Structure formats: structure tokens, C-alpha cells
């Protein structure tokens, strides 16, 4: 899976502007796919050259023209090939987990700070995902529902483990102080 596959999937539903594609990457897909803003527009340009999508310059009253991208038949075939390809293993790259793994080389106080930071961030992500789910649950496809439920369960499990880890680290820190 790459950004091209994700963009083609977005365009399968409807034509979108570059800004709308960027928003979907930031707001919806950020929970399970990471793509930088700087890769989106070069990717769209390359996909247009490869005839996977077309772009249309749409005039707007009182605003700059909007460029809208639409998937082509070649793009539909490419996206279908992606969906038919074997599943790739999920990959996890986490600075937090790497630091936590090597946490024995810092004091308990530092590990507690990391755990609290990630706890706060994860609580915020879970809250945002729950809000989006509440807003859209009656409008989404069952496959999208499963995807969101997996995200909610993963965030909830992560928070439970962090809470347990915080208790353990705080207790160890107290014991170390005497």
C-alpha cells in the first residue's frame, strides 16, 4: 500500500480537490496511514501523467480556481489491482515504544513523563475517533465501521496498558525514593 493506492481509493467514491485529499489524509486516514503533505501534490501530478486520474480547473466566485481530480478507467484498474493483491503485513514504527523499550537507561521519572504524554495523546485520538464515529456511524459502509471499531479497540487497549504501566512505574519510583 502506498499513497497512490489511498488516493485512488478516495477518488473511487467521488472527485476531490487536492485540499480535500489532504484533509482526508489528515483527519480520517491519519489513524491508520501516514503520509506527508509534501508527497500529496507530487503524487497527484505523477498520477495524472500516468493517466490514473484527470484534473479539471473549476472556477469559483471570489476565490481562486479549484483543481478537482477524477479517477480514470486506468486508475480504477490500478486500484482494483491493489485490492486484489495479497495483504501486506501491518508495520509499526513507534518512537515511544523504542524509547520505552530502552527505558531502563533513564530514571522512572522520565518513563512516567513519556507514559503520561502518550496517554494524553492517545486519549485525544480516541475521543476524536469516537466523535467521528458518532457523527457518521449511520452513513458509513459496514467495512468502514469495522475499521473504526478496530481503531477504537486498539486505542482503548493501549490506554489500559499505559494506565497499568503508569501505576507500576510510579510504585517503583516511590520504592526507589525510599
N, C-alpha and C positions, 0 to 999 in steps of 0.2 A: 504494500500500500504506500502510496506517495501523495503529495499534494494534488497532482493531476487527477488521480482517482477520486479524491474527495471533491474537487471542483466539478468534475464530470457528474458525480452523484448529485451535487447541488443543482446543477443545470438540468438534470433529468426531471426535476419537479417543475421548474419554471425558469424563464430567462431572468438574469440578475445583473445588476451593475457591479463593478469592481468593489465599490463601497459595501454593497450588500454581502458580497462574498467575504470580504474582510470581516464584517460584523458577525457572520455565521462562524467563521474560524475563531473569533474572539469570544463570542457569547455562548454558542452551543457546542461546537466541536472541541473547544479547549478542554473539556472534561476528559476526552479520550484521544485527542490528536493534537500534536504540537506543530505549528507552522509559523514561521516568522512573517511579519508584514512585508518585509523586503523581498520575499520569494513569490508573493502572490501575483504582482503585476508582470514580472518577467515570465512567470509560468503561463499567465494568460496570453501574453504575446507569442510565446513559443507554441502554445496550443492552437492559436489562430493560424500560424504558419504551417502547422501540421494538419490543418483543416479539421480539427476536432471541435472547433466552435467558430462562430462568426460574431462580429461585433457590429453594432448599429449605433450611430450617433443620434441621440434623441434630444431635440431642442426642448428647453424648459423656459417658462416665463420668468424673467427676472433672475435667473440663475444660469450658471454655465451649463453647456450641453452635458448630457449624461450619456456615458457609453454603456450599452446593455449587451451582455453576452448571451448567446443562444447555442445550445449543443447542436451539432450536425449529425448526419447519419453515421459518419465515420466516428464521431465522438460516442454515439450510442453503442456502436460495435465495440469500441475500445473499452467502454465502461462494462459492457456485458462480458468481455473477456476477463476483466478484473474480477467480476463477481463469480465467474466460472473457474477462476484459478484456485489452486489449493490455499487454504488458510495459512497465513504466516503466524508464527508464534508471537505472542504479545512480548513486547520488550519494556523493560523498566529501567529507567535511568533516574536515580534519585540522589541528589547531593545530601539530603537529610539522612537517608539510610546509610550512605557511605560514611558520613561523619559519625553517626550513631554506632556503626559497627566498630569504628576506631575510638569510640568514646572513652575507653579505659585510659587513654593517654591525656585526658583532661579531667578536671575535677567534676564531681557530681553536680556542682552548681552550674557549670557550663552545659552539661547534658540536660539539666532541668530547664534551662533557658531555651535550648533547642526544642525540647518536647512541648513547652508552652507555646512557642512560636508556631510550630506545625499544628498544634491543637487548635489555636485560634484561626489559622488559615483554613484548616480542614472544616471547622465549624462553619465558617463563612461560605465555603464552597458547597457544603451540604445544605445550608439554608437557601442559597441561590438556586441550587438544583431542585430542592423541594418546592420553591416558589414557582419555578418554571413548570414543574410537573403539575402543580395545582392549576396553573393557568391553562395548560394545553392538553391535559390528560384525556379530555373528551374529544379532542380533534386529531390525536396522533394515531398512527398505524400501530397495531399490536407489536410489531418488531421494534418500533421506536420505544414503546412502553417497556419492553424487556430491557432494552439498552439503558434506559433511565433508571429502572429498578436495580440493575446491576451496579450502576454508579452510586445510587443511594445506599445500597447494602455495603459496598466497599468503603465508602466514607464512614458509615456508621461503625463498621468493624474496626477500621483504623482508629477512630476516636476511642473506642472501648480499650484497645490495646495501649494507646497513648495514656489514657487515664490510669490504667493498671501500672504502666511503666513509670508514670509520674509518682504514684504512691510509693513504689519500690525505691526510686531514686531519692525521694525526699526522706524516706526512712533511713536509707543508707547514709545520706548526708548528715542526718541527725546523729546517727551512731558514730560517725567519724568525728563529729564535734565533741562527742563525749557526753 
